[in-house]
Amino acid sequence: MQGFIVSNYMERFPEGINFLTKLYQEGKLKHEETVVYGFDNIPQAFIDLFDGKNTGKMVVDVLQS
């Protein structure tokens, strides 16, 4: 078994970006994120992150409450 290190493939980044952009534009690649609103909710968002309560990226919007 061998691990995957992204930096081993730096020369192929443009190829990868083009390929993934095409998939995303065609609707074949989707992303998900969990958004938590408010500065006061940062501690709970951090706890939820490590409890696996998020889907995709965990984002905290501190400009909205």
PQR file with spaces between the fields and no chain letter, atoms N, CA, C, O and H, PARSE charges and radii, in Angstrom:
ATOM       1  N    MET     1       0.846   -1.162    0.000 -0.4000 1.5000
ATOM       2  CA   MET     1       0.000    0.000    0.000 -0.0000 2.0000
ATOM       3  C    MET     1       0.899    1.235    0.000  0.5500 1.7000
ATOM       4  O    MET     1       1.939    1.266    0.657 -0.5500 1.4000
ATOM       5  N    GLN     2       0.473    2.254   -0.754 -0.4000 1.5000
ATOM       6  CA   GLN     2       1.233    3.489   -0.807 -0.0000 2.0000
ATOM       7  C    GLN     2       0.293    4.667   -0.607  0.5500 1.7000
ATOM       8  O    GLN     2      -0.808    4.703   -1.158 -0.5500 1.4000
ATOM       9  H    GLN     2      -0.373    2.229   -1.288  0.4000 1.0000
ATOM      10  N    GLY     3       0.736    5.611    0.175 -0.4000 1.5000
ATOM      11  CA   GLY     3      -0.066    6.805    0.410 -0.0000 2.0000
ATOM      12  C    GLY     3      -0.060    7.725   -0.802  0.5500 1.7000
ATOM      13  O    GLY     3       0.749    7.565   -1.715 -0.5500 1.4000
ATOM      14  H    GLY     3       1.630    5.581    0.622  0.4000 1.0000
ATOM      15  N    PHE     4      -0.953    8.669   -0.797 -0.4000 1.5000
ATOM      16  CA   PHE     4      -1.076    9.632   -1.889 -0.0000 2.0000
ATOM      17  C    PHE     4      -0.691   11.005   -1.358  0.5500 1.7000
ATOM      18  O    PHE     4      -1.344   11.540   -0.462 -0.5500 1.4000
ATOM      19  H    PHE     4      -1.610    8.800   -0.055  0.4000 1.0000
ATOM      20  N    ILE     5       0.362   11.565   -1.911 -0.4000 1.5000
ATOM      21  CA   ILE     5       0.805   12.895   -1.519 -0.0000 2.0000
ATOM      22  C    ILE     5       0.617   13.818   -2.713  0.5500 1.7000
ATOM      23  O    ILE     5       1.257   13.644   -3.751 -0.5500 1.4000
ATOM      24  H    ILE     5       0.892   11.131   -2.639  0.4000 1.0000
ATOM      25  N    VAL     6      -0.256   14.791   -2.560 -0.4000 1.5000
ATOM      26  CA   VAL     6      -0.626   15.675   -3.663 -0.0000 2.0000
ATOM      27  C    VAL     6       0.606   16.353   -4.271  0.5500 1.7000
ATOM      28  O    VAL     6       0.703   16.482   -5.491 -0.5500 1.4000
ATOM      29  H    VAL     6      -0.776   14.931   -1.718  0.4000 1.0000
ATOM      30  N    SER     7       1.530   16.779   -3.437 -0.4000 1.5000
ATOM      31  CA   SER     7       2.688   17.511   -3.952 -0.0000 2.0000
ATOM      32  C    SER     7       3.578   16.663   -4.859  0.5500 1.7000
ATOM      33  O    SER     7       4.429   17.209   -5.562 -0.5500 1.4000
ATOM      34  H    SER     7       1.452   16.674   -2.445  0.4000 1.0000
ATOM      35  N    ASN     8       3.402   15.347   -4.859 -0.4000 1.5000
ATOM      36  CA   ASN     8       4.161   14.494   -5.783 -0.0000 2.0000
ATOM      37  C    ASN     8       3.701   14.672   -7.223  0.5500 1.7000
ATOM      38  O    ASN     8       4.375   14.221   -8.149 -0.5500 1.4000
ATOM      39  H    ASN     8       2.711   14.903   -4.288  0.4000 1.0000
ATOM      40  N    TYR     9       2.575   15.315   -7.416 -0.4000 1.5000
ATOM      41  CA   TYR     9       1.983   15.457   -8.748 -0.0000 2.0000
ATOM      42  C    TYR     9       1.774   16.917   -9.129  0.5500 1.7000
ATOM      43  O    TYR     9       0.848   17.231   -9.876 -0.5500 1.4000
ATOM      44  H    TYR     9       2.027   15.681   -6.664  0.4000 1.0000
ATOM      45  N    MET    10       2.615   17.808   -8.630 -0.4000 1.5000
ATOM      46  CA   MET    10       2.483   19.245   -8.884 -0.0000 2.0000
ATOM      47  C    MET    10       2.447   19.573  -10.376  0.5500 1.7000
ATOM      48  O    MET    10       1.713   20.466  -10.800 -0.5500 1.4000
ATOM      49  H    MET    10       3.368   17.552   -8.023  0.4000 1.0000
ATOM      50  N    GLU    11       3.232   18.857  -11.164 -0.4000 1.5000
ATOM      51  CA   GLU    11       3.291   19.148  -12.600 -0.0000 2.0000
ATOM      52  C    GLU    11       1.975   18.829  -13.305  0.5500 1.7000
ATOM      53  O    GLU    11       1.749   19.281  -14.428 -0.5500 1.4000
ATOM      54  H    GLU    11       3.828   18.132  -10.819  0.4000 1.0000
ATOM      55  N    ARG    12       1.106   18.054  -12.654 -0.4000 1.5000
ATOM      56  CA   ARG    12      -0.178   17.688  -13.261 -0.0000 2.0000
ATOM      57  C    ARG    12      -1.349   18.494  -12.700  0.5500 1.7000
ATOM      58  O    ARG    12      -2.502   18.219  -13.036 -0.5500 1.4000
ATOM      59  H    ARG    12       1.290   17.687  -11.742  0.4000 1.0000
ATOM      60  N    PHE    13      -1.070   19.481  -11.854 -0.4000 1.5000
ATOM      61  CA   PHE    13      -2.142   20.300  -11.275 -0.0000 2.0000
ATOM      62  C    PHE    13      -3.023   20.955  -12.340  0.5500 1.7000
ATOM      63  O    PHE    13      -4.247   20.870  -12.241 -0.5500 1.4000
ATOM      64  H    PHE    13      -0.134   19.704  -11.581  0.4000 1.0000
ATOM      65  N    PRO    14      -2.442   21.608  -13.362 -0.5600 1.5000
ATOM      66  CA   PRO    14      -3.310   22.230  -14.382  0.2800 2.0000
ATOM      67  C    PRO    14      -4.251   21.216  -15.047  0.5500 1.7000
ATOM      68  O    PRO    14      -5.421   21.512  -15.288 -0.5500 1.4000
ATOM      69  N    GLU    15      -3.740   20.044  -15.333 -0.4000 1.5000
ATOM      70  CA   GLU    15      -4.563   18.976  -15.932 -0.0000 2.0000
ATOM      71  C    GLU    15      -5.695   18.596  -14.982  0.5500 1.7000
ATOM      72  O    GLU    15      -6.840   18.437  -15.405 -0.5500 1.4000
ATOM      73  H    GLU    15      -2.789   19.804  -15.137  0.4000 1.0000
ATOM      74  N    GLY    16      -5.378   18.453  -13.718 -0.4000 1.5000
ATOM      75  CA   GLY    16      -6.378   18.069  -12.725 -0.0000 2.0000
ATOM      76  C    GLY    16      -7.436   19.135  -12.536  0.5500 1.7000
ATOM      77  O    GLY    16      -8.625   18.825  -12.453 -0.5500 1.4000
ATOM      78  H    GLY    16      -4.448   18.583  -13.374  0.4000 1.0000
ATOM      79  N    ILE    17      -7.016   20.390  -12.468 -0.4000 1.5000
ATOM      80  CA   ILE    17      -7.968   21.491  -12.307 -0.0000 2.0000
ATOM      81  C    ILE    17      -8.919   21.547  -13.491  0.5500 1.7000
ATOM      82  O    ILE    17     -10.125   21.713  -13.309 -0.5500 1.4000
ATOM      83  H    ILE    17      -6.050   20.641  -12.536  0.4000 1.0000
ATOM      84  N    ASN    18      -8.389   21.411  -14.707 -0.4000 1.5000
ATOM      85  CA   ASN    18      -9.233   21.430  -15.902 -0.0000 2.0000
ATOM      86  C    ASN    18     -10.233   20.285  -15.902  0.5500 1.7000
ATOM      87  O    ASN    18     -11.406   20.478  -16.221 -0.5500 1.4000
ATOM      88  H    ASN    18      -7.410   21.277  -14.856  0.4000 1.0000
ATOM      89  N    PHE    19      -9.772   19.102  -15.546 -0.4000 1.5000
ATOM      90  CA   PHE    19     -10.640   17.922  -15.518 -0.0000 2.0000
ATOM      91  C    PHE    19     -11.745   18.067  -14.475  0.5500 1.7000
ATOM      92  O    PHE    19     -12.915   17.816  -14.763 -0.5500 1.4000
ATOM      93  H    PHE    19      -8.820   18.945  -15.286  0.4000 1.0000
ATOM      94  N    LEU    20     -11.366   18.475  -13.260 -0.4000 1.5000
ATOM      95  CA   LEU    20     -12.341   18.615  -12.186 -0.0000 2.0000
ATOM      96  C    LEU    20     -13.320   19.757  -12.454  0.5500 1.7000
ATOM      97  O    LEU    20     -14.498   19.656  -12.111 -0.5500 1.4000
ATOM      98  H    LEU    20     -10.415   18.679  -13.026  0.4000 1.0000
ATOM      99  N    THR    21     -12.844   20.837  -13.063 -0.4000 1.5000
ATOM     100  CA   THR    21     -13.734   21.945  -13.422 -0.0000 2.0000
ATOM     101  C    THR    21     -14.785   21.483  -14.416  0.5500 1.7000
ATOM     102  O    THR    21     -15.961   21.823  -14.288 -0.5500 1.4000
ATOM     103  H    THR    21     -11.887   20.919  -13.342  0.4000 1.0000
ATOM     104  N    LYS    22     -14.364   20.713  -15.398 -0.4000 1.5000
ATOM     105  CA   LYS    22     -15.300   20.189  -16.395 -0.0000 2.0000
ATOM     106  C    LYS    22     -16.358   19.301  -15.726  0.5500 1.7000
ATOM     107  O    LYS    22     -17.548   19.436  -16.012 -0.5500 1.4000
ATOM     108  H    LYS    22     -13.409   20.436  -15.501  0.4000 1.0000
ATOM     109  N    LEU    23     -15.934   18.402  -14.847 -0.4000 1.5000
ATOM     110  CA   LEU    23     -16.875   17.530  -14.143 -0.0000 2.0000
ATOM     111  C    LEU    23     -17.867   18.343  -13.318  0.5500 1.7000
ATOM     112  O    LEU    23     -19.059   18.037  -13.298 -0.5500 1.4000
ATOM     113  H    LEU    23     -14.967   18.292  -14.615  0.4000 1.0000
ATOM     114  N    TYR    24     -17.376   19.373  -12.640 -0.4000 1.5000
ATOM     115  CA   TYR    24     -18.242   20.207  -11.806 -0.0000 2.0000
ATOM     116  C    TYR    24     -19.258   20.943  -12.666  0.5500 1.7000
ATOM     117  O    TYR    24     -20.439   20.998  -12.323 -0.5500 1.4000
ATOM     118  H    TYR    24     -16.408   19.621  -12.656  0.4000 1.0000
ATOM     119  N    GLN    25     -18.808   21.505  -13.777 -0.4000 1.5000
ATOM     120  CA   GLN    25     -19.708   22.237  -14.668 -0.0000 2.0000
ATOM     121  C    GLN    25     -20.770   21.324  -15.284  0.5500 1.7000
ATOM     122  O    GLN    25     -21.883   21.770  -15.561 -0.5500 1.4000
ATOM     123  H    GLN    25     -17.848   21.459  -14.055  0.4000 1.0000
ATOM     124  N    GLU    26     -20.439   20.074  -15.497 -0.4000 1.5000
ATOM     125  CA   GLU    26     -21.383   19.108  -16.054 -0.0000 2.0000
ATOM     126  C    GLU    26     -22.310   18.522  -14.989  0.5500 1.7000
ATOM     127  O    GLU    26     -23.213   17.749  -15.310 -0.5500 1.4000
ATOM     128  H    GLU    26     -19.534   19.712  -15.272  0.4000 1.0000
ATOM     129  N    GLY    27     -22.090   18.885  -13.723 -0.4000 1.5000
ATOM     130  CA   GLY    27     -22.919   18.379  -12.640 -0.0000 2.0000
ATOM     131  C    GLY    27     -22.546   16.975  -12.197  0.5500 1.7000
ATOM     132  O    GLY    27     -23.303   16.331  -11.470 -0.5500 1.4000
ATOM     133  H    GLY    27     -21.357   19.513  -13.462  0.4000 1.0000
ATOM     134  N    LYS    28     -21.389   16.495  -12.627 -0.4000 1.5000
ATOM     135  CA   LYS    28     -20.938   15.145  -12.262 -0.0000 2.0000
ATOM     136  C    LYS    28     -20.107   15.136  -10.978  0.5500 1.7000
ATOM     137  O    LYS    28     -19.827   14.076  -10.420 -0.5500 1.4000
ATOM     138  H    LYS    28     -20.774   17.018  -13.217  0.4000 1.0000
ATOM     139  N    LEU    29     -19.724   16.302  -10.525 -0.4000 1.5000
ATOM     140  CA   LEU    29     -18.945   16.433   -9.298 -0.0000 2.0000
ATOM     141  C    LEU    29     -19.682   17.436   -8.420  0.5500 1.7000
ATOM     142  O    LEU    29     -19.955   18.558   -8.848 -0.5500 1.4000
ATOM     143  H    LEU    29     -19.952   17.163  -10.979  0.4000 1.0000
ATOM     144  N    LYS    30     -19.997   17.041   -7.214 -0.4000 1.5000
ATOM     145  CA   LYS    30     -20.766   17.898   -6.322 -0.0000 2.0000
ATOM     146  C    LYS    30     -19.983   18.110   -5.030  0.5500 1.7000
ATOM     147  O    LYS    30     -19.108   17.317   -4.681 -0.5500 1.4000
ATOM     148  H    LYS    30     -19.776   16.130   -6.867  0.4000 1.0000
ATOM     149  N    HIS    31     -20.308   19.177   -4.336 -0.4000 1.5000
ATOM     150  CA   HIS    31     -19.682   19.431   -3.041 -0.0000 2.0000
ATOM     151  C    HIS    31     -20.766   19.682   -2.003  0.5500 1.7000
ATOM     152  O    HIS    31     -21.880   20.095   -2.326 -0.5500 1.4000
ATOM     153  H    HIS    31     -21.019   19.821   -4.620  0.4000 1.0000
ATOM     154  N    GLU    32     -20.417   19.427   -0.773 -0.4000 1.5000
ATOM     155  CA   GLU    32     -21.325   19.676    0.341 -0.0000 2.0000
ATOM     156  C    GLU    32     -20.570   20.418    1.425  0.5500 1.7000
ATOM     157  O    GLU    32     -19.359   20.263    1.583 -0.5500 1.4000
ATOM     158  H    GLU    32     -19.512   19.092   -0.512  0.4000 1.0000
ATOM     159  N    GLU    33     -21.300   21.218    2.159 -0.4000 1.5000
ATOM     160  CA   GLU    33     -20.691   21.922    3.279 -0.0000 2.0000
ATOM     161  C    GLU    33     -21.722   22.142    4.374  0.5500 1.7000
ATOM     162  O    GLU    33     -22.924   22.208    4.120 -0.5500 1.4000
ATOM     163  H    GLU    33     -22.284   21.344    2.031  0.4000 1.0000
ATOM     164  N    THR    34     -21.228   22.252    5.579 -0.4000 1.5000
ATOM     165  CA   THR    34     -22.057   22.581    6.730 -0.0000 2.0000
ATOM     166  C    THR    34     -21.693   24.003    7.131  0.5500 1.7000
ATOM     167  O    THR    34     -20.524   24.296    7.379 -0.5500 1.4000
ATOM     168  H    THR    34     -20.251   22.198    5.785  0.4000 1.0000
ATOM     169  N    VAL    35     -22.679   24.885    7.196 -0.4000 1.5000
ATOM     170  CA   VAL    35     -22.429   26.276    7.550 -0.0000 2.0000
ATOM     171  C    VAL    35     -23.066   26.566    8.908  0.5500 1.7000
ATOM     172  O    VAL    35     -24.245   26.291    9.130 -0.5500 1.4000
ATOM     173  H    VAL    35     -23.629   24.647    6.994  0.4000 1.0000
ATOM     174  N    VAL    36     -22.266   27.125    9.803 -0.4000 1.5000
ATOM     175  CA   VAL    36     -22.723   27.548   11.121 -0.0000 2.0000
ATOM     176  C    VAL    36     -22.608   29.072   11.141  0.5500 1.7000
ATOM     177  O    VAL    36     -21.598   29.629   10.709 -0.5500 1.4000
ATOM     178  H    VAL    36     -21.308   27.349    9.622  0.4000 1.0000
ATOM     179  N    TYR    37     -23.628   29.728   11.634 -0.4000 1.5000
ATOM     180  CA   TYR    37     -23.672   31.188   11.607 -0.0000 2.0000
ATOM     181  C    TYR    37     -23.410   31.793   12.980  0.5500 1.7000
ATOM     182  O    TYR    37     -23.959   31.339   13.984 -0.5500 1.4000
ATOM     183  H    TYR    37     -24.447   29.275   11.985  0.4000 1.0000
ATOM     184  N    GLY    38     -22.574   32.812   13.017 -0.4000 1.5000
ATOM     185  CA   GLY    38     -22.347   33.577   14.235 -0.0000 2.0000
ATOM     186  C    GLY    38     -21.044   33.256   14.944  0.5500 1.7000
ATOM     187  O    GLY    38     -20.680   32.094   15.123 -0.5500 1.4000
ATOM     188  H    GLY    38     -22.128   33.181   12.202  0.4000 1.0000
ATOM     189  N    PHE    39     -20.348   34.315   15.342 -0.4000 1.5000
ATOM     190  CA   PHE    39     -19.079   34.195   16.051 -0.0000 2.0000
ATOM     191  C    PHE    39     -19.224   33.380   17.330  0.5500 1.7000
ATOM     192  O    PHE    39     -18.338   32.604   17.687 -0.5500 1.4000
ATOM     193  H    PHE    39     -20.643   35.259   15.196  0.4000 1.0000
ATOM     194  N    ASP    40     -20.342   33.562   18.010 -0.4000 1.5000
ATOM     195  CA   ASP    40     -20.565   32.865   19.278 -0.0000 2.0000
ATOM     196  C    ASP    40     -20.705   31.355   19.119  0.5500 1.7000
ATOM     197  O    ASP    40     -20.614   30.620   20.102 -0.5500 1.4000
ATOM     198  H    ASP    40     -21.062   34.192   17.720  0.4000 1.0000
ATOM     199  N    ASN    41     -20.925   30.888   17.898 -0.4000 1.5000
ATOM     200  CA   ASN    41     -21.107   29.453   17.658 -0.0000 2.0000
ATOM     201  C    ASN    41     -19.825   28.737   17.233  0.5500 1.7000
ATOM     202  O    ASN    41     -19.854   27.546   16.925 -0.5500 1.4000
ATOM     203  H    ASN    41     -21.000   31.485   17.100  0.4000 1.0000
ATOM     204  N    ILE    42     -18.712   29.449   17.216 -0.4000 1.5000
ATOM     205  CA   ILE    42     -17.443   28.829   16.826 -0.0000 2.0000
ATOM     206  C    ILE    42     -17.087   27.634   17.717  0.5500 1.7000
ATOM     207  O    ILE    42     -16.728   26.584   17.185 -0.5500 1.4000
ATOM     208  H    ILE    42     -18.688   30.417   17.467  0.4000 1.0000
ATOM     209  N    PRO    43     -17.170   27.747   19.049 -0.5600 1.5000
ATOM     210  CA   PRO    43     -16.806   26.587   19.881  0.2800 2.0000
ATOM     211  C    PRO    43     -17.643   25.339   19.567  0.5500 1.7000
ATOM     212  O    PRO    43     -17.106   24.235   19.484 -0.5500 1.4000
ATOM     213  N    GLN    44     -18.958   25.519   19.394 -0.4000 1.5000
ATOM     214  CA   GLN    44     -19.814   24.365   19.107 -0.0000 2.0000
ATOM     215  C    GLN    44     -19.508   23.792   17.728  0.5500 1.7000
ATOM     216  O    GLN    44     -19.534   22.575   17.543 -0.5500 1.4000
ATOM     217  H    GLN    44     -19.394   26.416   19.461  0.4000 1.0000
ATOM     218  N    ALA    45     -19.219   24.656   16.762 -0.4000 1.5000
ATOM     219  CA   ALA    45     -18.864   24.181   15.420 -0.0000 2.0000
ATOM     220  C    ALA    45     -17.596   23.335   15.477  0.5500 1.7000
ATOM     221  O    ALA    45     -17.489   22.314   14.797 -0.5500 1.4000
ATOM     222  H    ALA    45     -19.198   25.644   16.912  0.4000 1.0000
ATOM     223  N    PHE    46     -16.641   23.764   16.291 -0.4000 1.5000
ATOM     224  CA   PHE    46     -15.387   23.016   16.449 -0.0000 2.0000
ATOM     225  C    PHE    46     -15.654   21.649   17.071  0.5500 1.7000
ATOM     226  O    PHE    46     -15.104   20.645   16.621 -0.5500 1.4000
ATOM     227  H    PHE    46     -16.727   24.593   16.844  0.4000 1.0000
ATOM     228  N    ILE    47     -16.475   21.607   18.078 -0.4000 1.5000
ATOM     229  CA   ILE    47     -16.838   20.335   18.725 -0.0000 2.0000
ATOM     230  C    ILE    47     -17.569   19.440   17.737  0.5500 1.7000
ATOM     231  O    ILE    47     -17.269   18.251   17.631 -0.5500 1.4000
ATOM     232  H    ILE    47     -16.922   22.423   18.443  0.4000 1.0000
ATOM     233  N    ASP    48     -18.535   20.013   17.011 -0.4000 1.5000
ATOM     234  CA   ASP    48     -19.296   19.236   16.037 -0.0000 2.0000
ATOM     235  C    ASP    48     -18.404   18.672   14.936  0.5500 1.7000
ATOM     236  O    ASP    48     -18.635   17.567   14.445 -0.5500 1.4000
ATOM     237  H    ASP    48     -18.778   20.979   17.098  0.4000 1.0000
ATOM     238  N    LEU    49     -17.387   19.437   14.554 -0.4000 1.5000
ATOM     239  CA   LEU    49     -16.443   18.981   13.526 -0.0000 2.0000
ATOM     240  C    LEU    49     -15.800   17.660   13.946  0.5500 1.7000
ATOM     241  O    LEU    49     -15.717   16.721   13.154 -0.5500 1.4000
ATOM     242  H    LEU    49     -17.200   20.335   14.953  0.4000 1.0000
ATOM     243  N    PHE    50     -15.351   17.599   15.185 -0.4000 1.5000
ATOM     244  CA   PHE    50     -14.664   16.393   15.655 -0.0000 2.0000
ATOM     245  C    PHE    50     -15.628   15.287   16.079  0.5500 1.7000
ATOM     246  O    PHE    50     -15.213   14.143   16.264 -0.5500 1.4000
ATOM     247  H    PHE    50     -15.419   18.362   15.828  0.4000 1.0000
ATOM     248  N    ASP    51     -16.896   15.617   16.234 -0.4000 1.5000
ATOM     249  CA   ASP    51     -17.910   14.594   16.494 -0.0000 2.0000
ATOM     250  C    ASP    51     -18.512   14.056   15.202  0.5500 1.7000
ATOM     251  O    ASP    51     -19.372   13.176   15.235 -0.5500 1.4000
ATOM     252  H    ASP    51     -17.233   16.546   16.084  0.4000 1.0000
ATOM     253  N    GLY    52     -18.062   14.582   14.058 -0.4000 1.5000
ATOM     254  CA   GLY    52     -18.536   14.102   12.762 -0.0000 2.0000
ATOM     255  C    GLY    52     -19.936   14.565   12.402  0.5500 1.7000
ATOM     256  O    GLY    52     -20.629   13.909   11.624 -0.5500 1.4000
ATOM     257  H    GLY    52     -17.363   15.296   14.031  0.4000 1.0000
ATOM     258  N    LYS    53     -20.355   15.687   12.962 -0.4000 1.5000
ATOM     259  CA   LYS    53     -21.709   16.166   12.695 -0.0000 2.0000
ATOM     260  C    LYS    53     -21.803   17.025   11.438  0.5500 1.7000
ATOM     261  O    LYS    53     -22.893   17.457   11.063 -0.5500 1.4000
ATOM     262  H    LYS    53     -19.793   16.220   13.594  0.4000 1.0000
ATOM     263  N    ASN    54     -20.669   17.275   10.786 -0.4000 1.5000
ATOM     264  CA   ASN    54     -20.686   18.077    9.569 -0.0000 2.0000
ATOM     265  C    ASN    54     -20.742   17.185    8.334  0.5500 1.7000
ATOM     266  O    ASN    54     -20.383   16.008    8.371 -0.5500 1.4000
ATOM     267  H    ASN    54     -19.784   16.924   11.090  0.4000 1.0000
ATOM     268  N    THR    55     -21.205   17.783    7.242 -0.4000 1.5000
ATOM     269  CA   THR    55     -21.180   17.132    5.940 -0.0000 2.0000
ATOM     270  C    THR    55     -20.260   17.967    5.056  0.5500 1.7000
ATOM     271  O    THR    55     -20.509   19.157    4.863 -0.5500 1.4000
ATOM     272  H    THR    55     -21.497   18.739    7.212  0.4000 1.0000
ATOM     273  N    GLY    56     -19.218   17.373    4.524 -0.4000 1.5000
ATOM     274  CA   GLY    56     -18.263   18.135    3.723 -0.0000 2.0000
ATOM     275  C    GLY    56     -17.470   19.084    4.597  0.5500 1.7000
ATOM     276  O    GLY    56     -17.093   18.750    5.720 -0.5500 1.4000
ATOM     277  H    GLY    56     -19.016   16.406    4.681  0.4000 1.0000
ATOM     278  N    LYS    57     -17.224   20.270    4.067 -0.4000 1.5000
ATOM     279  CA   LYS    57     -16.462   21.284    4.810 -0.0000 2.0000
ATOM     280  C    LYS    57     -17.322   21.890    5.914  0.5500 1.7000
ATOM     281  O    LYS    57     -18.532   22.054    5.764 -0.5500 1.4000
ATOM     282  H    LYS    57     -17.531   20.541    3.155  0.4000 1.0000
ATOM     283  N    MET    58     -16.670   22.217    7.020 -0.4000 1.5000
ATOM     284  CA   MET    58     -17.333   22.960    8.102 -0.0000 2.0000
ATOM     285  C    MET    58     -16.922   24.412    7.950  0.5500 1.7000
ATOM     286  O    MET    58     -15.736   24.737    8.006 -0.5500 1.4000
ATOM     287  H    MET    58     -15.686   22.083    7.141  0.4000 1.0000
ATOM     288  N    VAL    59     -17.905   25.287    7.757 -0.4000 1.5000
ATOM     289  CA   VAL    59     -17.653   26.713    7.562 -0.0000 2.0000
ATOM     290  C    VAL    59     -18.391   27.475    8.647  0.5500 1.7000
ATOM     291  O    VAL    59     -19.545   27.176    8.957 -0.5500 1.4000
ATOM     292  H    VAL    59     -18.869   25.022    7.712  0.4000 1.0000
ATOM     293  N    VAL    60     -17.717   28.459    9.221 -0.4000 1.5000
ATOM     294  CA   VAL    60     -18.367   29.323   10.200 -0.0000 2.0000
ATOM     295  C    VAL    60     -18.430   30.724    9.609  0.5500 1.7000
ATOM     296  O    VAL    60     -17.401   31.340    9.336 -0.5500 1.4000
ATOM     297  H    VAL    60     -16.780   28.702    8.969  0.4000 1.0000
ATOM     298  N    ASP    61     -19.646   31.219    9.414 -0.4000 1.5000
ATOM     299  CA   ASP    61     -19.881   32.558    8.904 -0.0000 2.0000
ATOM     300  C    ASP    61     -20.004   33.479   10.109  0.5500 1.7000
ATOM     301  O    ASP    61     -21.044   33.516   10.766 -0.5500 1.4000
ATOM     302  H    ASP    61     -20.482   30.718    9.636  0.4000 1.0000
ATOM     303  N    VAL    62     -18.942   34.219   10.399 -0.4000 1.5000
ATOM     304  CA   VAL    62     -18.933   35.069   11.587 -0.0000 2.0000
ATOM     305  C    VAL    62     -19.579   36.432   11.340  0.5500 1.7000
ATOM     306  O    VAL    62     -19.742   37.218   12.273 -0.5500 1.4000
ATOM     307  H    VAL    62     -18.096   34.189    9.866  0.4000 1.0000
ATOM     308  N    LEU    63     -19.946   36.714   10.096 -0.4000 1.5000
ATOM     309  CA   LEU    63     -20.543   38.004    9.776 -0.0000 2.0000
ATOM     310  C    LEU    63     -22.055   37.988    9.931  0.5500 1.7000
ATOM     311  O    LEU    63     -22.684   39.045    9.966 -0.5500 1.4000
ATOM     312  H    LEU    63     -19.813   36.076    9.338  0.4000 1.0000
ATOM     313  N    GLN    64     -22.647   36.802   10.024 -0.4000 1.5000
ATOM     314  CA   GLN    64     -24.089   36.685   10.205 -0.0000 2.0000
ATOM     315  C    GLN    64     -24.386   35.966   11.511  0.5500 1.7000
ATOM     316  O    GLN    64     -23.609   35.121   11.957 -0.5500 1.4000
ATOM     317  H    GLN    64     -22.136   35.943    9.995  0.4000 1.0000
ATOM     318  N    SER    65     -25.499   36.303   12.112 -0.4000 1.5000
ATOM     319  CA   SER    65     -25.878   35.644   13.367 -0.0000 2.0000
ATOM     320  C    SER    65     -27.084   34.776   13.162  0.5500 1.7000
ATOM     321  O    SER    65     -27.553   34.138   14.105 -0.5500 1.4000
ATOM     322  H    SER    65     -26.130   36.989   11.750  0.4000 1.0000
